[in-house]
Amino acid sequence: MTGTTEVLDGIALSRDLPAHDYDALDPLRTFVAAFSRLLERRPHETTLLEEGAGLLAQLVARDDWLPDAFATPHPDHYQQFLLHCDSAQRFSIVSFVWGPGQRTPIHDHTVWGLIGMLRGSEDSQPYVLDAKGVPVVAGEAVRLLPGDVEVLSPRLGDIHRVSNVYADRVSVSIHVYGANIGAVHRSVFTETGERKGFVSGYANAQLPNPWGKAAPPADQQ
Ligand SMILES: [Fe+2]
């Protein structure tokens, strides 16, 4: 966006800086602050996932804050955009964007994860590995609708395949992982049990900025 910037002794006065969607990103900033406070309590994973799921449910209860730049599908494959990474890499937040009909391979995570459905719908099909390392379907697929949150943990079962439910529209989910997920070494599995290492990476080079305007200290939120 453009705006008139007044400069005083070489410093741009903040009140005159170009307008920005700080207010629109307020739900993201609030979530980051609340999730950081949750981790500072060093809760057991059960508590962390339970309370974290509640926080994520609040974040995805409304679909008016994610900038379009982080909700854009790739024509050939799904992609994930980093929205925030904790400075100690205790957690990361990504937007997962599914083009029509796109799906992941069967994969693991190696860290806990929370998946909140923001827009559209996705199916998460759990798998377990048999004695030969071949992935076998484990129960019914979980269908996420806007506002729903799914919990993943190596402790509970960590292998799944995720698909956009829709063949004709984009779906977007917000994921929180217990690490900088774009740098975590993990695995994909073929139907025949071949295991391949991968690091997912991120589609974006720049982050959304929710920190600019009237951001009170965390203990005042
Ligand atoms: Fe996954």
Residues whose N, C-alpha, C, O or C-beta is under 5 A from the ligand:
A	BS01	LIG	none
